[in-house]
């Protein structure tokens, strides 16, 4: 049986409830971000054509969150940042285990929010190390990051031996996360799709604010309106009709692990 997009969304909603329960039990704050936060503010649920959920966790809590999500039972699987079964950017993924390939399974993306150093030189060093860490985790040239970065990451992947990539991965991660406990002016979802535009004032996240999302209450950034406007512009305005399509293909044929009532 093929599931509709709506059934796929509801499957991910059930996944979110379980993830939320696990994180809250460990006093780990998370935020709904991306299209999911736009959906919460504009639709009080999913954007009608959206097909995934994005959450973010501050870097200081991220390691603890990964350990917390490591065992989600028989129906879900957490793919940690540095152990991807499917190569991807340095973010975690929660997948539904429904007997089919996880590439097309319902998924929650789990991003880390990093503190950006206030010193401009340190920020440039962090940015370079973030790129190095990205390619070391991905182990292939970076896409959609500009021609220069693509050439640089191609050279790194092509000519650096595995032991050196392993070393650079550990070193670059240490530098990128060096400021995780600092009270910096800015933070960023460094590996978010908006790149440098993901850098926002720290108080945009602040204390999580709770709003309705479908049949649950979810946490969004404290200044979610400012955050979304910074990244997306007038996010409350609907995009042109031709752009109201899912960003992924996977929903069309995938089962939802029996969590959605038929």
C-alpha positions in Angstrom: 0.0 0.0 0.0 1.2 3.5 -0.8 0.8 6.2 1.8 -0.4 9.7 1.1 1.8 12.7 2.0 -0.6 13.4 4.9 -0.2 9.9 6.3 3.6 10.3 6.0 3.4 13.6 8.0 1.4 11.9 10.7 3.9 9.2 10.9 6.7 11.7 11.5 4.5 13.4 14.1 4.3 10.2 16.1 8.1 9.9 15.8 8.4 13.5 17.1 6.3 12.6 20.1 8.6 9.8 21.1 11.8 11.8 20.5 10.3 14.7 22.5 9.5 12.3 25.4 13.1 10.9 25.4 14.7 14.3 25.3 12.5 15.9 27.9 13.1 13.0 30.3 16.8 14.0 30.2 16.1 17.8 30.5 17.4 18.4 27.0 15.9 21.5 25.3 15.2 21.2 21.6 13.5 23.5 19.1 11.4 23.0 16.1 13.1 24.9 13.2 13.0 25.2 9.4 9.8 24.5 7.6 8.5 22.8 10.7 8.6 26.1 12.7 7.0 27.9 9.8 4.3 25.3 9.8 3.8 25.8 13.5 3.3 29.5 13.2 1.4 29.6 9.9 -0.6 26.4 10.0 -0.4 25.2 13.6 0.9 22.0 12.1 2.7 20.9 9.0 3.0 23.1 6.0 0.6 21.1 3.7 3.3 20.2 1.2 6.1 19.6 3.7 7.4 16.1 4.2 9.9 16.2 7.1 10.5 17.6 10.5 13.6 19.6 11.6 14.7 20.0 15.2 17.7 21.7 16.7 19.6 21.2 19.9 22.3 23.5 21.4 25.8 22.1 20.9 26.4 21.9 24.7 23.6 19.4 24.9 24.1 17.6 21.6 26.4 14.8 22.8 24.0 14.0 25.5 21.1 14.1 23.1 22.8 11.6 20.7 23.3 9.2 23.6 19.7 9.6 24.6 18.4 8.9 21.1 20.8 5.9 20.6 18.1 3.4 21.6 14.7 4.3 20.3 13.3 0.8 20.4 12.3 -1.5 17.5 10.4 1.1 15.4 12.9 3.9 15.1 16.7 4.3 14.5 18.9 7.2 15.3 21.7 7.7 12.8 24.4 9.7 14.7 26.4 12.5 13.1 29.7 10.5 12.8 28.3 7.1 12.0 26.0 7.7 9.0 24.7 4.7 7.2 23.8 7.2 4.5 26.6 9.8 4.0 25.3 13.3 4.8 26.2 16.6 6.3 27.1 16.6 10.0 23.6 16.3 11.5 21.7 13.4 13.0 18.7 11.7 11.6 15.9 9.7 13.3 14.5 7.2 10.8 11.4 5.0 11.0 12.2 1.3 10.7 9.4 0.0 8.5 11.2 -2.8 6.7 12.1 -0.7 3.7 15.2 1.3 2.8 15.9 4.1 5.3 16.8 6.4 2.4 13.1 6.7 1.8 11.8 6.3 5.3 10.0 8.9 7.4 12.8 11.1 9.0 13.5 13.8 11.5 16.6 15.9 11.0 18.5 16.7 14.1 20.7 19.8 13.9 23.3 21.2 16.4 23.3 24.9 17.1 26.8 26.2 17.6 28.0 29.3 19.4 29.9 31.7 17.0 33.0 33.3 18.6 32.8 37.0 19.1 36.3 37.5 17.8 36.3 37.9 14.0 39.5 35.9 13.5 38.2 33.1 15.6 35.0 33.1 13.6 37.0 32.6 10.4 38.9 29.8 11.9 35.7 28.1 13.1 34.2 28.5 9.6 37.2 26.8 8.0 37.2 24.0 10.5 33.4 23.6 10.0 34.1 23.0 6.3 36.9 20.5 7.1 34.7 18.7 9.6 31.9 18.6 7.0 34.0 16.9 4.4 35.7 14.6 6.9 32.3 13.3 8.0 30.8 13.2 4.5 34.0 11.8 2.9 33.1 13.2 -0.4 33.2 16.7 -2.0 30.7 19.3 -0.6 27.9 20.2 -2.9 26.0 23.5 -3.0 28.8 25.3 -1.1 30.3 27.2 -4.0 33.0 26.3 -6.6 36.0 27.1 -4.4 34.7 24.9 -1.5 33.8 22.1 -3.9 37.4 22.1 -5.3 38.9 22.3 -1.8 36.9 19.4 -0.5 37.5 17.4 -3.6 41.3 17.7 -3.1 40.9 16.7 0.6 38.9 13.6 -0.2 41.0 12.6 -3.2 44.5 12.9 -1.8 44.3 12.7 2.0 44.6 9.2 3.5 42.0 7.8 5.8 44.1 8.2 9.0 44.7 11.9 8.2 41.0 12.4 7.6 40.2 10.7 10.9 42.7 13.0 12.6 41.3 16.2 10.9 37.8 15.2 11.8 38.6 15.0 15.5 40.7 18.2 15.5 38.2 20.3 13.4 35.3 19.1 15.6 37.2 20.2 18.7 37.8 23.7 17.3 34.2 24.1 15.9 32.7 23.3 19.3 35.2 25.2 21.4 32.8 27.9 22.3 29.8 25.7 23.1 29.7 26.8 26.7 30.3 30.5 26.1 27.7 33.2 26.2 28.4 34.5 22.6 26.5 37.1 20.8 25.6 34.9 17.8 24.8 31.3 17.2 24.4 29.3 14.0 23.0 26.2 12.5 26.3 25.8 10.7 25.1 22.9 8.5 21.7 24.3 7.7 20.7 24.8 4.1 20.9 28.6 4.3 24.7 28.6 5.0 26.1 31.8 6.3 22.6 33.2 6.7 22.0 30.8 9.5 24.0 33.0 11.8 21.6 34.8 14.2 21.6 36.6 17.5 21.7 34.1 20.4 18.5 35.5 21.9 16.6 34.4 18.8 16.7 30.9 20.3 16.7 31.9 24.0 14.2 30.1 26.1 12.0 27.7 24.1 8.5 28.9 23.5 5.7 26.4 23.2 3.0 26.5 20.5 0.4 24.1 19.0 1.5 21.8 16.2 -1.2 19.4 15.0 -2.4 17.6 18.2 0.7 18.4 20.3 2.5 21.4 21.8 6.0 21.9 20.5 9.0 24.1 21.4 10.1 26.8 18.9 12.8 29.4 19.3 11.9 32.2 21.7 12.0 34.8 18.8 10.9 32.4 16.1 9.3 35.2 14.1 12.5 37.1 13.9 14.5 33.9 13.3 12.3 32.8 10.4 12.2 36.3 8.9 16.0 36.5 9.0 16.3 33.2 7.1 13.3 33.1 4.9 12.0 36.6 4.6 8.2 37.0 4.8 7.6 33.4 5.9 3.9 34.0 6.6 3.3 34.6 3.0 2.6 31.6 0.9 5.1 30.8 -1.9 4.0 30.6 -5.5 1.8 27.6 -6.2 4.4 25.9 -8.4 6.8 25.9 -5.3 4.2 24.3 -3.0 5.7 20.8 -3.4 7.5 18.4 -1.1 11.3 18.9 -0.9 11.9 15.2 -0.9 10.6 12.3 -3.0 10.4 9.6 -0.4 6.9 10.0 1.0 5.1 8.7 -2.1 5.8 5.0 -1.8 6.9 4.5 1.8 5.1 2.8 4.6 4.9 4.4 8.1 5.6 1.5 10.4 2.0 0.9 11.4 1.9 4.1 13.5 -0.7 5.8 11.3 -4.3 4.7 11.5 -5.7 3.7 8.1 
